Protein backbone atom coordinates (compact mmCIF):
# COMPACT_ATOMS: atom_id res chain seq x y z
CA UNK A 1 0.00 0.00 0.00
CA UNK A 2 1.31 3.42 -0.92
CA UNK A 3 -0.95 6.15 0.45
CA UNK A 4 -0.80 9.57 -1.13
CA UNK A 5 -0.55 12.09 1.68
CA UNK A 6 -0.34 15.28 -0.36
CA UNK A 7 -0.45 16.48 -3.99
CA UNK A 8 1.23 19.75 -4.91
CA UNK A 9 2.70 21.11 -8.14
CA UNK A 10 2.47 17.88 -10.11
CA UNK A 11 4.16 15.89 -7.35
CA UNK A 12 2.61 13.30 -5.05
CA UNK A 13 3.97 12.71 -1.57
CA UNK A 14 3.54 9.53 0.42
CA UNK A 15 5.15 6.42 1.82
CA UNK A 16 4.89 2.66 1.71
CA UNK A 17 3.19 0.62 4.43
CA UNK A 18 6.43 -1.31 4.95
CA UNK A 19 8.33 1.88 5.87
CA UNK A 20 7.22 1.74 9.53
CA UNK A 21 10.60 0.60 10.88
CA UNK A 22 12.45 3.53 9.30
CA UNK A 23 12.87 7.10 10.54
CA UNK A 24 10.23 9.60 9.38
CA UNK A 25 10.52 10.23 5.66
CA UNK A 26 8.48 10.79 2.52
CA UNK A 27 8.67 9.50 -1.03
CA UNK A 28 8.01 11.97 -3.82
CA UNK A 29 6.51 10.71 -7.06
CA UNK A 30 6.05 12.37 -10.42
CA UNK A 31 2.25 12.52 -10.53
CA UNK A 32 0.61 9.17 -9.89
CA UNK A 33 3.56 7.19 -11.32
CA UNK A 34 4.76 4.89 -8.51
CA UNK A 35 7.53 3.18 -10.48
CA UNK A 36 10.24 5.38 -8.92
CA UNK A 37 10.58 8.11 -6.36
CA UNK A 38 12.89 10.46 -4.56
CA UNK A 39 13.11 9.81 -0.83
CA UNK A 40 13.58 12.56 1.74
CA UNK A 41 14.22 12.22 5.47
CA UNK A 42 12.11 14.65 7.52
CA UNK A 43 14.66 15.73 10.14
CA UNK A 44 14.05 18.06 13.07
CA UNK A 45 16.09 20.78 11.42
CA UNK A 46 14.95 20.34 7.83
CA UNK A 47 14.76 17.81 5.04
CA UNK A 48 17.54 15.69 3.57
CA UNK A 49 17.41 13.74 0.32
CA UNK A 50 18.24 10.05 0.61
CA UNK A 51 17.93 9.17 -3.08
CA UNK A 52 16.57 10.44 -6.38
CA UNK A 53 15.63 7.27 -8.27
CA UNK A 54 12.90 9.26 -10.07
CA UNK A 55 15.66 11.37 -11.62
CA UNK A 56 14.05 14.71 -10.82
CA UNK A 57 15.94 17.66 -12.27
CA UNK A 58 17.80 20.06 -9.99
CA UNK A 59 15.00 22.59 -10.50
CA UNK A 60 12.36 20.04 -9.54
CA UNK A 61 14.37 19.05 -6.48
CA UNK A 62 14.53 22.68 -5.35
CA UNK A 63 10.73 22.92 -5.69
CA UNK A 64 10.25 19.64 -3.83
CA UNK A 65 12.57 20.68 -1.01
CA UNK A 66 10.69 23.97 -0.62
CA UNK A 67 7.33 22.15 -0.54
CA UNK A 68 8.69 19.71 2.03
CA UNK A 69 10.16 22.46 4.20
CA UNK A 70 6.86 24.34 4.27
CA UNK A 71 4.82 21.19 4.97
CA UNK A 72 7.29 19.27 7.15
CA UNK A 73 5.25 19.43 10.38
CA UNK A 74 2.07 18.31 8.62
CA UNK A 75 3.87 15.38 6.98
CA UNK A 76 5.46 14.29 10.26
CA UNK A 77 2.04 14.41 11.97
CA UNK A 78 0.49 12.33 9.18
CA UNK A 79 3.37 9.83 9.40
CA UNK A 80 2.67 9.37 13.11
CA UNK A 81 -1.08 9.09 12.46
CA UNK A 82 -0.49 6.40 9.83
CA UNK A 83 2.24 4.34 11.50
CA UNK A 84 1.77 4.88 15.22
CA UNK A 85 -1.96 5.40 15.65
CA UNK A 86 -2.70 2.43 13.43
CA UNK A 87 -0.93 -0.02 15.78
LINZIQUI-V974311 format. One record per pair of residues at least 4 apart in sequence whose C-alpha atoms are under 7 Angstrom apart, sorted by the first residue. I is the first residue (numbers start at 1). J is the second residue. If there is no record, write none. Layout:
i->{I I}
j->{J J}
This chain:
i->{1 1 2 2 2 2 3 3 3 4 4 4 5 5 6 6 6 7 7 7 8 10 10 11 11 11 11 12 12 12 12 12 13 13 13 13 14 14 14 15 15 15 20 24 24 24 24 25 25 25 25 26 26 26 27 27 27 27 28 28 28 29 29 29 29 29 36 36 37 37 37 38 38 38 38 39 39 39 39 40 40 40 40 41 41 41 41 42 42 42 42 43 46 47 52 56 56 57 58 59 60 61 62 63 64 65 66 67 68 71 72 73 74 75 76 77 78 79 80 80 81 81 82 83}
j->{16 17 14 15 16 17 14 15 16 12 13 14 13 14 12 13 14 11 12 13 12 30 31 28 29 30 31 28 29 30 31 32 26 27 28 29 26 27 28 19 26 27 83 41 42 76 79 39 40 41 42 39 40 41 37 38 39 40 37 38 39 33 34 36 37 38 53 54 52 53 54 51 52 53 54 49 50 51 52 47 48 49 50 47 48 49 50 46 47 48 72 47 69 69 56 60 61 61 62 63 64 65 66 67 68 69 70 71 72 75 76 77 78 79 80 81 82 83 84 85 85 86 86 87}
